[in-house]
Amino acid sequence: MTEFAAFKKMKELLTNYYIEAKTTQEKPIAWITSGAPVEFLYAMDILPIYPENYAAMCAANHQSVELIEAAEAEGFSQDICAYARTDFGADITQGGPAAGLPPPHFLLCSTNICKTVIKWYEVIARKYDVPLFIVDTPFLHDGLTQELIDYTISQFKDLENFLSDFTGKPFDQERFFEVLYLSREAANYWQKMLYLGKNIPSPFNSLDSFIHLGPIVTLRGTKECVDYYKLLYDEVAERAEKKLASVPGETHRVLWDNLPVWFKMRRLEKFFEEHKTTLVVTTYANSWGGYGNFNLDQTDDIYESVARSYLNVYINIGFEDRIKYLAQLIDEFSLTGFIMHSNRSCKPYSIGMYRLQEELSKLTGKPGVVIEADQNDPRAYSDAQVETRLEAFIESMESISLN
């Protein structure tokens, strides 16, 4: 990955975050899914903890297999999400880079990224005997409608009441609006940084964005998050101005669709560098630019804006809208092809992927490839199979450029 000076600051931020989580006596702890509206928690001075993010850290540190196997030994099936199995295992063994997560006081789950999270969080709620609040965000089969927005807003109001009852104090509207502004500012810096990938050569690659998205997931809605992404944006913007390439001799510019393969980041980095291929943009990292896309200028519409932001997520939209969005990215970022990760763990992200590849290539004229892997379980990954497919894909891009 590109050596960014901001990386040291990110490690410091996340270290302090986990230290606070493990030591705080003042703040309630809420385990929360990555797509849930965290701003409501920060408004009430509740510390959000993200099991998904912790699972990714475990895999990136090559600790996921032992945790997954611990979960499977307790009866959890290999067919469920590897994030869930990693976290179940970490909870059982208190393993992983932070020696497990602190026990939750309650759980907040949103279905805009995945429906598995409902059963996952029900298991946790039973174990710790704590409340579980579910924000049911409907799938956008035919686009975003006022009915779906109103339905989601009604749940936000219920969430406010739940938090008020839980903490024993009124929901802090003034603080909520302050948090929304901070969330939007951080998401804007994140999105601006990602869109610097339009520069040729690209000053960063998607492997960088996978690493640096930690704070936008775990600290979105805080001043520290805003300051971090301003620092990162300024650094990447300077690289873009100087035309410093993330991948020297950049020849191919491609999109990555789906989650990273966390345990193969270094090997994939080396592979793509050897083939002068830059992963310029990724749907996964882009999602966190959308979560803070709030219109806060009209106070009466704030809840509608928050609902739109948390509903209109790439993984929560229909097949045709996904194709349009991917085609738009291919055009805007001057891409030569695209890679789709058929992720064994994430069915909502991966369903219909071979058809999606076919339709997108037909629409854009750009070659694509589907690789079969898993975000967190190395046992479902083959270096030889993946790299053979990627080599054939890169050759197809080269043959098009020669013609």
C-alpha positions in Angstrom: 0.0 0.0 0.0 1.0 3.6 -0.5 3.0 5.1 2.4 0.8 7.9 3.8 2.0 10.0 6.7 -1.6 10.0 7.9 -1.4 6.2 8.6 0.4 6.9 11.9 -2.4 9.2 13.0 -5.0 6.6 12.0 -3.3 3.9 14.2 -3.3 6.3 17.1 -7.0 7.2 16.7 -8.1 3.5 16.5 -5.8 2.5 19.4 -7.3 5.2 21.6 -10.8 4.2 20.5 -10.3 0.6 21.6 -8.6 1.6 24.8 -11.6 3.8 25.7 -14.0 1.0 24.7 -12.2 -1.5 27.1 -11.8 0.9 30.0 -14.7 3.4 30.0 -16.8 3.4 33.2 -18.9 6.4 32.1 -20.3 5.6 28.7 -22.7 2.9 27.8 -21.4 0.5 25.1 -23.5 -0.4 22.1 -22.6 -3.0 19.5 -23.7 -1.7 16.2 -23.8 -2.8 12.5 -21.7 -0.8 10.1 -24.7 0.5 8.2 -26.6 1.7 11.2 -27.3 5.4 12.0 -24.6 5.9 14.5 -25.3 9.6 14.8 -28.2 8.8 17.2 -25.8 7.1 19.6 -23.2 9.9 19.6 -25.9 12.4 20.3 -26.6 10.5 23.6 -22.9 10.0 24.5 -23.0 6.3 23.8 -19.9 4.6 22.6 -20.5 2.5 19.4 -18.5 -0.7 18.9 -18.5 -2.4 15.4 -18.1 -6.2 15.5 -17.7 -6.2 11.7 -14.8 -3.8 11.8 -13.2 -5.9 14.5 -13.6 -9.1 12.4 -11.8 -7.3 9.5 -9.0 -6.4 11.8 -8.7 -10.0 12.9 -8.4 -11.2 9.3 -5.9 -8.4 8.3 -3.8 -9.5 11.3 -4.1 -13.2 10.2 -6.0 -14.2 13.3 -9.3 -15.0 11.8 -8.9 -18.8 11.2 -8.4 -19.7 14.9 -11.4 -17.6 15.8 -13.6 -19.0 13.1 -12.7 -22.5 14.1 -13.5 -21.7 17.8 -17.0 -20.6 16.6 -17.5 -23.6 14.5 -16.5 -25.9 17.4 -19.5 -24.3 19.3 -21.8 -25.3 16.5 -21.9 -22.2 14.2 -22.1 -23.3 10.6 -19.5 -22.7 7.9 -22.2 -21.4 5.7 -22.8 -18.2 7.8 -20.9 -15.0 7.3 -17.2 -15.2 8.2 -17.4 -11.8 10.0 -20.1 -13.3 12.3 -18.0 -16.5 12.9 -14.9 -14.4 13.5 -16.7 -12.3 16.1 -18.4 -15.3 17.7 -15.0 -16.9 18.1 -13.4 -13.7 19.4 -16.2 -13.4 22.0 -15.7 -17.1 23.0 -11.9 -16.9 23.3 -11.5 -13.1 23.9 -9.0 -13.2 21.0 -8.0 -10.9 18.2 -5.8 -7.7 18.2 -7.7 -6.0 21.0 -8.2 -9.3 23.0 -11.9 -9.2 22.3 -14.6 -6.6 22.6 -16.1 -5.1 25.7 -19.6 -6.5 26.6 -22.5 -4.5 25.2 -25.1 -2.7 27.2 -27.5 -2.9 24.2 -27.3 -3.6 20.4 -28.3 -1.5 17.4 -28.8 -3.4 14.1 -29.7 -2.0 10.7 -30.7 -4.2 7.7 -29.5 -1.9 4.9 -26.3 -3.9 4.4 -27.4 -7.4 5.2 -30.2 -9.5 6.7 -27.9 -12.0 8.4 -27.1 -9.3 11.0 -30.6 -9.8 12.6 -29.8 -13.4 13.6 -26.2 -12.5 14.4 -27.3 -9.8 16.8 -30.1 -12.0 18.3 -27.4 -14.5 19.3 -25.5 -11.7 21.0 -28.6 -10.3 22.7 -29.4 -13.7 24.2 -25.9 -14.3 25.4 -25.5 -11.0 27.1 -29.2 -10.6 28.0 -29.3 -7.0 26.6 -31.9 -5.1 24.5 -31.7 -5.3 20.7 -33.1 -2.4 18.6 -33.5 -3.2 14.8 -33.8 -0.5 12.2 -35.6 -2.2 9.3 -34.4 -0.5 6.1 -36.4 -1.9 3.2 -34.5 -3.0 0.0 -34.9 -0.6 -2.8 -36.3 -2.9 -5.5 -37.8 0.0 -7.5 -36.0 3.0 -6.2 -36.5 5.3 -3.3 -40.1 6.2 -2.5 -41.7 8.5 0.0 -43.4 5.6 1.6 -40.1 3.9 2.4 -38.6 7.2 3.6 -41.5 7.8 6.0 -41.4 4.2 7.2 -37.7 4.6 8.1 -38.2 8.0 9.8 -40.8 6.4 12.0 -38.2 3.9 13.2 -35.7 6.7 13.8 -38.3 8.3 16.1 -38.7 5.0 17.9 -35.0 4.7 18.2 -34.9 8.2 19.9 -37.5 7.0 22.4 -35.6 3.8 23.0 -32.3 5.7 23.7 -34.1 8.1 26.0 -35.7 5.3 28.0 -32.3 3.5 28.1 -30.3 6.4 29.3 -33.0 8.0 31.5 -32.7 11.4 29.8 -34.4 13.2 26.9 -33.0 12.7 23.4 -30.5 15.6 22.8 -31.7 17.2 19.5 -29.2 19.9 19.6 -26.3 17.5 20.0 -27.8 15.3 17.3 -27.7 18.1 14.8 -24.0 18.8 15.8 -23.1 15.2 15.2 -24.9 15.1 11.8 -22.7 18.1 10.7 -19.6 16.3 11.8 -20.6 13.1 10.1 -21.3 15.0 6.9 -18.0 16.8 7.0 -16.0 13.6 7.5 -17.9 11.8 4.8 -17.3 14.8 2.4 -13.6 14.7 3.0 -13.6 10.9 2.5 -15.6 11.2 -0.8 -13.4 14.0 -2.1 -10.3 11.9 -1.4 -11.8 8.9 -3.2 -12.6 11.0 -6.2 -9.0 12.1 -6.5 -8.7 8.7 -8.1 -10.0 10.3 -11.3 -6.5 11.7 -11.7 -4.2 9.8 -14.1 -2.1 8.3 -12.7 -4.1 7.7 -9.5 -2.4 9.0 -6.4 -3.8 6.1 -4.3 -5.5 2.7 -4.8 -8.4 0.9 -3.4 -6.1 -1.2 -1.1 -5.2 2.1 0.5 -8.9 3.1 0.9 -9.7 -0.3 2.5 -7.1 0.4 5.1 -8.0 4.0 5.7 -11.8 3.5 6.0 -11.4 2.4 9.6 -12.2 5.8 11.2 -15.1 6.6 8.8 -16.8 3.4 10.0 -15.9 3.5 13.8 -15.6 7.3 14.4 -18.1 8.8 12.0 -19.8 11.7 13.8 -16.8 12.9 15.8 -14.4 15.8 15.4 -11.4 13.4 15.4 -12.8 11.7 12.3 -13.2 15.1 10.5 -9.6 16.1 11.4 -8.2 12.8 10.2 -9.9 12.8 6.8 -8.9 16.4 6.2 -5.3 15.4 6.9 -5.6 12.4 4.6 -7.3 14.4 1.8 -4.7 17.1 1.9 -1.9 14.5 1.6 -3.6 12.6 -1.3 -4.4 15.9 -3.0 -0.7 16.9 -2.9 0.2 13.6 -4.4 -2.3 14.1 -7.2 -1.0 17.6 -7.9 2.6 16.2 -8.2 1.3 13.3 -10.3 2.7 10.7 -8.0 1.4 7.3 -8.9 0.2 4.7 -6.4 1.3 2.0 -8.8 4.4 3.1 -10.8 3.9 2.8 -14.5 0.2 2.6 -14.2 -1.2 0.9 -17.3 -4.6 -0.5 -16.3 -7.2 1.2 -14.2 -9.9 -1.0 -12.7 -12.8 -1.1 -10.3 -13.2 -3.5 -7.4 -16.7 -4.5 -6.5 -17.5 -6.1 -3.0 -15.5 -6.3 0.2 -11.7 -6.7 0.4 -10.0 -10.1 0.9 -8.6 -8.9 4.2 -6.1 -11.6 4.7 -4.5 -11.3 1.2 -4.0 -7.5 1.1 -0.2 -7.6 0.8 -0.1 -10.4 -1.8 -2.7 -8.7 -3.9 -0.9 -5.4 -3.6 2.3 -7.1 -5.0 0.4 -8.9 -7.7 -1.3 -5.7 -9.0 2.0 -3.7 -8.8 3.8 -6.3 -10.9 1.0 -6.1 -13.5 0.9 -2.2 -13.4 -2.7 -2.4 -12.5 -4.3 0.2 -10.1 -7.5 -0.5 -8.3 -8.8 3.0 -8.7 -12.3 2.9 -7.2 -14.4 0.5 -5.1 -18.1 0.3 -4.4 -17.4 -0.8 -0.8 -15.3 2.3 0.2 -17.7 4.6 -1.6 -20.6 3.6 0.6 -19.2 5.5 3.6 -19.2 8.7 1.5 -22.9 8.2 1.0 -23.8 7.7 4.7 -23.0 11.3 5.5 -24.7 12.8 2.5 -27.1 14.8 4.5 -28.9 18.0 3.5 -28.8 19.9 6.7 -29.8 23.3 5.3 -33.5 22.8 5.8 -34.2 21.8 9.4 -37.7 20.4 8.6 -36.1 17.9 6.1 -33.3 16.6 8.3 -34.9 13.3 9.2 -35.8 12.7 5.6 -32.3 13.4 4.5 -30.9 10.9 7.1 -33.4 8.3 6.0 -32.4 8.8 2.3 -28.7 8.5 3.2 -29.1 5.2 5.1 -31.5 3.7 2.5 -29.7 4.6 -0.7 -26.7 2.3 -0.1 -25.2 0.3 -3.0 -25.8 -3.0 -1.4 -29.4 -2.0 -0.7 -30.4 -1.1 -4.3 -31.8 -3.2 -7.2 -29.8 -4.9 -10.0 -30.5 -2.3 -12.7 -29.5 0.6 -10.5 -26.3 -1.2 -9.6 -25.4 -1.6 -13.3 -26.1 2.1 -13.9 -23.9 3.1 -10.9 -21.0 0.8 -12.0 -21.2 2.1 -15.6 -21.0 5.6 -14.3 -17.9 4.9 -12.2 -16.2 3.2 -15.2 -16.8 6.3 -17.2 -16.0 8.9 -14.6 -12.7 7.2 -13.5 -11.5 6.3 -17.0 -11.3 2.6 -16.2 -10.1 -0.1 -18.4 -11.9 -2.9 -16.7 -13.5 -4.2 -13.5 -13.1 -7.0 -10.9 -16.0 -8.5 -9.0 -15.3 -10.4 -5.8 -17.9 -13.2 -5.5 -17.7 -13.2 -1.7 -18.8 -16.5 -0.1 -19.6 -14.6 3.1 -21.6 -11.7 1.7 -24.6 -13.1 -0.3 -26.4 -9.7 -0.7 -23.3 -8.2 -2.3 -22.5 -11.2 -4.4 -25.9 -12.5 -5.7 -26.2 -12.3 -9.4 -22.6 -11.3 -9.9 -21.9 -13.3 -13.0 -25.0 -11.8 -14.7 -23.9 -8.4 -13.4 -20.5 -8.9 -15.0 -22.0 -9.9 -18.3 -24.5 -7.0 -18.4 -21.9 -4.4 -17.4 -19.4 -5.5 -20.0 -22.1 -5.4 -22.6 -23.1 -1.9 -21.6 -19.6 -0.4 -21.3 -17.5 -2.5 -23.6 -15.0 -3.0 -20.8 -13.8 -6.5 -19.7 -14.6 -7.8 -16.3 -13.7 -10.8 -14.2 -15.3 -12.6 -11.2 -13.0 -14.0 -8.6 -14.4 -16.4 -6.0 -13.1 -15.8 -2.4 -14.2 -14.8 1.1 -13.6 -11.6 3.0 -12.4 -13.3 6.2 -12.0 -17.0 5.8 -8.6 -18.0 4.2 -9.8 -21.6 3.9 -12.1 -20.5 1.1 -9.3 -18.9 -1.0 -6.9 -20.2 -3.6 -4.0 -18.1 -4.7 -3.5 -20.1 -7.8 -7.2 -19.9 -8.9 -7.6 -16.2 -8.2 -4.4 -15.1 -9.7 -4.9 -17.2 -12.9 -8.3 -15.5 -13.4 -6.8 -12.1 -12.8 -3.9 -12.7 -15.2 -6.3 -13.7 -17.9 -8.4 -10.6 -17.2 -5.3 -8.3 -17.4 -4.4 -9.9 -20.7 -7.8 -9.2 -22.0 -7.4 -5.5 -21.2 -4.0 -5.5 -22.9 -5.5 -7.0 -26.1 -8.2 -4.3 -26.2 -5.6 -1.6 -25.8 -3.5 -3.1 -28.6 -6.5 -3.1 -30.9 
